[in-house]
Amino acid sequence: YETFASAAKQPGKNYYVIGMLQKDKEMQYYPKTDANHFTFYAKDKAGNLNKVIFNGEKPRDIEKSEQIVMLGYLDGGTFHCSRIQMKCPSKYKKDMVAVGSSS
């Protein structure tokens, strides 16, 4: 697993980044306009904050996740994510995975 800073060293190359959803930052999701475009902010394990664009539906209960594992690449300061795996706080729930479109 990488950080946003290490992913920035090779723009366009896919990396797994572990982070936490920043609930105090703006999230944008307008399903009637584009159901496959969800924008949010995440902080990686090194404390770097980054804007993330997920090419898929907003994952249900993402606000309840303890951490998220994102697969994607950095381009122009924005992390373009094609897959999100959420680590949920309850030990009784399995990890939830959201997969975005390939566009």
Secondary structure, DSSP 8 states (H G I E B T S, - for coil): -B-HHHHHTSTTS-EEEEEEE-TTS--EE-TTT-TT-EEEEEEETT--EEEEEESS---TTGGG-SEEEEEEEEETTEEEEEEEEEE-S-TTS--EEEE----
